[in-house]
Amino acid sequence: MKLDIQRSTLAPTVVYKGEKITVTLQYLVDGAPEKGVTIREKSTLSKGGKVLTVLKDETNLKENGTWENTLSFAVPRSAQAGSYVVSLQISAQGQSQTARHTFTLR
């Protein structure tokens, strides 16, 4: 079975407190069994190498094909200015793929 990230985006890359950020992840599942394969989708928000929060952690049964998910979240008003990283990870059957995006909070 093959698990591959096709495309991943984050917008906007410069935000202010309270504004929304949207991330998308498009990935390919190929060679899965006929009944599908269990895929774990996990997204985290980090700053300075430390995970601040888990934005999403879901497990779903997926068949062969291209899948896309979109996640939007608001930057907390209590957040400190600086650079943050959103990590989008998919995993199944011992395989794992991760996309990382950075945004700046002013």
MARBA-3410 file (N, C-alpha, C, O; in Angstrom, 1 decimal):
106
0.8,-1.2,0.0,0.0,0.0,0.0,0.9,1.3,0.0,1.9,1.3,0.6 ~ 0.4,2.3,-0.7,1.2,3.5,-0.8,0.3,4.7,-0.2,-0.9,4.8,-0.5 ~ 0.9,5.5,0.6,0.3,6.7,1.2,1.2,7.8,0.8,2.4,7.9,1.2 ~ 0.6,8.9,0.1,1.5,9.9,-0.4,0.8,11.3,-0.3,-0.4,11.4,-0.8 ~ 1.4,12.3,0.3,0.9,13.6,0.3,1.1,14.2,-1.1,2.2,14.3,-1.6
0.0,14.7,-1.7,0.0,15.3,-3.0,0.2,16.8,-3.0,0.9,17.4,-3.7 ~ -0.6,17.4,-2.0,-0.6,18.9,-1.9,-1.0,19.3,-0.5,-1.8,18.6,0.1 ~ -0.4,20.4,0.0,-0.7,20.9,1.3,-0.5,22.4,1.3,0.4,22.9,0.8 ~ -1.5,23.1,1.9,-1.4,24.6,1.9,-1.8,25.1,3.3,-2.5,24.5,4.0 ~ -1.4,26.3,3.5,-1.8,27.1,4.7,-1.9,28.5,4.3,-1.1,29.1,3.6
-3.1,29.2,4.7,-3.3,30.6,4.4,-4.2,31.2,5.5,-5.1,30.6,6.0 ~ -3.9,32.5,5.8,-2.8,33.3,5.3,-1.5,32.9,6.1,-1.6,32.2,7.2 ~ -0.4,33.4,5.7,0.9,33.1,6.4,1.3,34.1,7.4,2.2,33.9,8.2 ~ 0.6,35.3,7.4,0.8,36.3,8.4,-0.6,36.6,9.0,-1.5,37.0,8.2 ~ -0.8,36.5,10.3,-2.1,36.7,10.9,-2.0,37.5,12.2,-0.9,37.8,12.7
-3.1,38.0,12.6,-3.2,38.7,13.9,-4.1,37.9,14.8,-4.9,37.1,14.3 ~ -4.0,38.2,16.1,-4.8,37.4,17.1,-6.3,37.5,16.7,-6.9,38.5,16.3 ~ -6.9,36.3,16.9,-8.4,36.2,16.6,-8.7,35.8,15.1,-9.8,35.5,14.8 ~ -7.7,36.0,14.2,-7.9,35.7,12.8,-7.9,34.2,12.6,-7.3,33.4,13.3 ~ -8.6,33.8,11.5,-8.7,32.3,11.1,-7.6,31.9,10.2,-7.2,32.7,9.3
-7.1,30.7,10.3,-6.1,30.1,9.4,-6.8,28.8,8.9,-7.4,28.1,9.6 ~ -6.5,28.6,7.6,-7.1,27.4,6.9,-5.9,26.6,6.4,-5.1,27.1,5.6 ~ -5.9,25.3,6.7,-4.9,24.4,6.1,-5.6,23.3,5.4,-6.7,22.8,5.8 ~ -5.0,22.9,4.3,-5.6,21.8,3.5,-4.5,20.7,3.3,-3.3,21.0,3.2 ~ -5.0,19.5,3.2,-4.1,18.4,2.9,-4.7,17.5,1.9,-5.8,17.0,2.2
-4.1,17.2,0.8,-4.6,16.3,-0.2,-3.6,15.1,-0.3,-2.4,15.3,-0.4 ~ -4.1,13.9,-0.2,-3.2,12.8,-0.2,-3.8,11.6,-1.0,-5.0,11.6,-1.2 ~ -2.9,10.7,-1.4,-3.3,9.6,-2.2,-3.2,8.3,-1.4,-2.2,8.1,-0.7 ~ -4.2,7.5,-1.5,-4.2,6.1,-1.0,-4.2,5.2,-2.2,-5.1,5.2,-3.0 ~ -3.2,4.3,-2.3,-3.1,3.4,-3.4,-2.7,2.0,-3.0,-1.8,1.9,-2.1
-3.4,1.0,-3.5,-3.0,-0.4,-3.1,-3.6,-0.8,-1.8,-3.2,-1.8,-1.2 ~ -4.7,-0.1,-1.4,-5.4,-0.5,-0.1,-6.2,-1.7,-0.4,-6.6,-2.0,-1.5 ~ -6.5,-2.5,0.7,-7.4,-3.6,0.5,-8.8,-3.2,0.0,-9.2,-2.0,0.1 ~ -9.6,-4.1,-0.6,-10.9,-3.7,-1.1,-11.8,-3.0,-0.1,-12.6,-2.2,-0.4 ~ -11.7,-3.5,1.2,-12.6,-2.9,2.2,-12.0,-1.6,2.8,-12.7,-0.9,3.6
-10.9,-1.1,2.2,-10.3,0.1,2.7,-9.2,-0.1,3.7,-8.9,-1.2,4.1 ~ -8.6,1.1,4.1,-7.5,1.0,5.1,-7.8,2.1,6.1,-8.3,3.2,5.8 ~ -7.4,1.9,7.4,-7.6,2.9,8.4,-6.5,3.9,8.4,-5.3,3.6,8.5 ~ -6.9,5.2,8.2,-5.9,6.3,8.1,-6.1,7.2,9.3,-7.2,7.6,9.6 ~ -5.0,7.5,9.9,-5.0,8.5,11.0,-4.5,9.8,10.5,-3.5,9.9,9.9
-5.3,10.9,10.7,-5.0,12.2,10.3,-4.8,13.0,11.6,-5.7,13.2,12.4 ~ -3.6,13.6,11.8,-3.3,14.3,13.0,-2.7,15.6,12.7,-1.7,15.7,11.9 ~ -3.2,16.7,13.2,-2.6,18.0,13.0,-2.3,18.7,14.3,-3.1,18.6,15.3 ~ -1.1,19.3,14.4,-0.7,19.9,15.7,-0.2,21.3,15.4,0.2,21.7,14.3 ~ -0.2,22.2,16.4,0.3,23.5,16.4,1.4,23.6,17.3,1.3,23.2,18.5
2.6,24.1,16.8,3.8,24.1,17.6,4.4,25.5,17.6,4.2,26.3,16.6 ~ 5.2,25.8,18.6,6.0,27.0,18.6,7.3,26.7,19.3,7.3,26.1,20.4 ~ 8.5,27.0,18.7,9.8,26.8,19.3,10.0,25.3,19.6,10.7,24.9,20.5 ~ 9.5,24.4,18.7,9.7,23.0,18.9,8.8,22.3,19.9,8.9,21.1,20.0 ~ 7.9,23.1,20.5,7.0,22.5,21.5,5.6,22.4,21.0,5.1,23.4,20.4
4.9,21.3,21.1,3.5,21.2,20.6,2.7,21.9,21.6,2.7,21.6,22.8 ~ 1.9,22.9,21.1,1.0,23.7,22.0,-0.4,23.0,22.1,-1.0,23.0,23.2 ~ -0.9,22.5,21.0,-2.2,21.9,21.0,-2.3,20.9,19.8,-1.7,21.1,18.7 ~ -3.2,20.0,19.9,-3.6,19.1,18.8,-4.9,19.7,18.2,-5.9,19.8,18.9 ~ -4.8,20.0,16.9,-5.9,20.7,16.2,-6.9,19.6,15.8,-8.1,19.9,15.7
-6.4,18.4,15.4,-7.2,17.4,14.9,-6.5,16.1,15.1,-5.3,16.0,15.0 ~ -7.3,15.0,15.5,-6.7,13.7,15.6,-7.9,12.7,15.4,-8.7,12.4,16.3 ~ -8.0,12.3,14.1,-9.1,11.4,13.7,-8.6,10.2,13.0,-7.5,10.2,12.3 ~ -9.4,9.1,13.0,-9.1,7.9,12.3,-10.3,7.6,11.4,-11.4,7.5,11.9 ~ -10.1,7.4,10.1,-11.2,7.1,9.2,-10.8,5.9,8.3,-9.6,5.8,8.0
-11.8,5.2,7.8,-11.5,4.2,6.8,-11.6,4.8,5.4,-12.5,5.5,5.1 ~ -10.5,4.6,4.6,-10.4,5.2,3.3,-10.1,4.1,2.3,-9.4,3.2,2.5 ~ -10.8,4.3,1.1,-10.5,3.4,0.0,-9.4,4.1,-0.9,-9.0,5.2,-0.6 ~ -9.0,3.3,-1.9,-8.0,3.9,-2.9,-8.6,5.2,-3.5,-9.8,5.3,-3.8 ~ -7.7,6.1,-3.7,-8.1,7.4,-4.3,-7.4,8.6,-3.7,-6.5,8.4,-2.9
-7.8,9.7,-4.2,-7.2,11.0,-3.7,-8.2,11.6,-2.7,-9.4,11.7,-3.0 ~ -7.7,12.0,-1.5,-8.6,12.5,-0.4,-8.1,13.9,0.0,-6.9,14.1,-0.1 ~ -9.0,14.7,0.4,-8.6,16.1,0.8,-9.4,16.4,2.0,-10.6,16.2,2.1 ~ -8.7,17.0,3.0,-9.4,17.6,4.2,-8.9,19.0,4.4,-7.8,19.4,4.1 ~ -9.8,19.8,5.0,-9.6,21.2,5.2,-9.9,21.4,6.7,-10.9,20.9,7.3
-9.0,22.1,7.3,-9.1,22.5,8.8,-8.9,24.0,8.9,-8.0,24.5,8.5 ~ -9.9,24.6,9.7,-9.8,26.0,10.0,-9.8,26.2,11.5,-10.5,25.5,12.2 ~ -8.9,27.1,11.9,-8.9,27.4,13.4,-8.6,28.9,13.6,-7.9,29.5,12.8 ~ -9.1,29.4,14.7,-8.8,30.8,15.0,-7.6,30.9,15.9,-7.5,30.1,16.8 ~ -6.7,31.9,15.7,-5.6,32.1,16.5,-6.1,32.7,17.9,-6.8,33.7,17.8
-5.8,32.0,19.0,-6.3,32.6,20.3,-5.8,34.0,20.6,-4.7,34.4,20.2 ~ -6.6,34.8,21.2,-6.3,36.1,21.5,-5.1,36.2,22.6,-4.4,37.2,22.7 ~ -5.0,35.0,23.3,-3.9,34.9,24.3,-2.5,34.6,23.7,-1.5,34.5,24.4 ~ -2.5,34.2,22.4,-1.3,33.8,21.8,-0.2,34.9,21.7,-0.6,36.1,21.6 ~ 1.0,34.5,21.8,2.1,35.4,21.7,2.6,35.6,20.3,2.5,34.7,19.5
3.0,36.8,20.0,3.6,37.1,18.6,4.8,36.1,18.3,5.5,35.7,19.3 ~ 4.9,35.8,17.1,6.1,35.0,16.7,5.8,34.0,15.6,4.7,34.1,14.9 ~ 6.6,33.0,15.4,6.5,32.1,14.4,6.0,30.8,14.9,6.4,30.3,15.9 ~ 5.0,30.2,14.2,4.3,29.0,14.6,4.4,28.0,13.5,4.5,28.3,12.3 ~ 4.3,26.7,13.8,4.3,25.6,12.8,3.1,24.7,13.0,2.7,24.3,14.1
2.4,24.5,11.9,1.3,23.6,11.8,1.8,22.3,11.1,2.3,22.4,10.0 ~ 1.7,21.2,11.8,2.1,19.9,11.2,0.9,19.1,10.9,0.0,18.9,11.7 ~ 0.9,18.6,9.7,-0.3,17.7,9.2,0.3,16.4,8.9,1.1,16.2,8.0 ~ -0.1,15.4,9.7,0.4,14.0,9.5,-0.7,13.0,9.2,-1.8,13.0,9.7 ~ -0.3,12.2,8.2,-1.2,11.0,7.9,-0.4,9.8,8.1,0.8,9.7,7.8
-1.1,8.7,8.6,-0.4,7.5,8.8,-1.3,6.3,8.7,-2.5,6.4,9.0 ~ -0.7,5.2,8.2,-1.5,3.9,8.1,-0.5,2.8,7.8,0.5,3.0,7.2 ~ -0.8,1.7,8.4,0.0,0.4,8.2,1.5,0.7,8.4,2.3,0.2,7.5 ~ 1.9,1.4,9.4,3.4,1.7,9.6,4.0,2.8,8.7,5.2,3.1,8.9 ~ 3.2,3.3,7.8,3.7,4.4,7.0,3.2,5.8,7.6,2.2,5.8,8.2
4.1,6.8,7.4,3.7,8.1,7.9,4.2,9.2,7.0,5.4,9.1,6.5 ~ 3.4,10.2,6.7,3.8,11.3,5.9,3.5,12.6,6.6,2.4,12.6,7.2 ~ 4.3,13.6,6.6,4.1,14.8,7.3,4.4,16.0,6.4,5.4,16.1,5.7 ~ 3.4,17.0,6.5,3.7,18.3,5.8,3.7,19.3,6.9,2.9,19.3,7.9 ~ 4.6,20.3,6.8,4.7,21.4,7.8,4.6,22.7,7.2,5.1,23.0,6.1
3.9,23.6,7.8,3.7,25.0,7.3,4.0,25.9,8.5,3.6,25.7,9.6 ~ 4.6,27.1,8.1,4.9,28.1,9.1,4.0,29.3,8.9,3.7,29.7,7.8 ~ 3.5,29.9,10.0,2.9,31.2,9.9,3.4,32.1,11.0,3.9,31.7,12.0 ~ 3.2,33.4,10.7,3.7,34.4,11.7,2.5,35.1,12.3,1.6,35.6,11.6 ~ 2.6,35.2,13.6,1.5,35.9,14.4,2.1,37.3,14.8,3.2,37.4,15.4
1.4,38.4,14.3,1.9,39.7,14.6,1.2,40.3,15.8,1.5,41.4,16.2
END
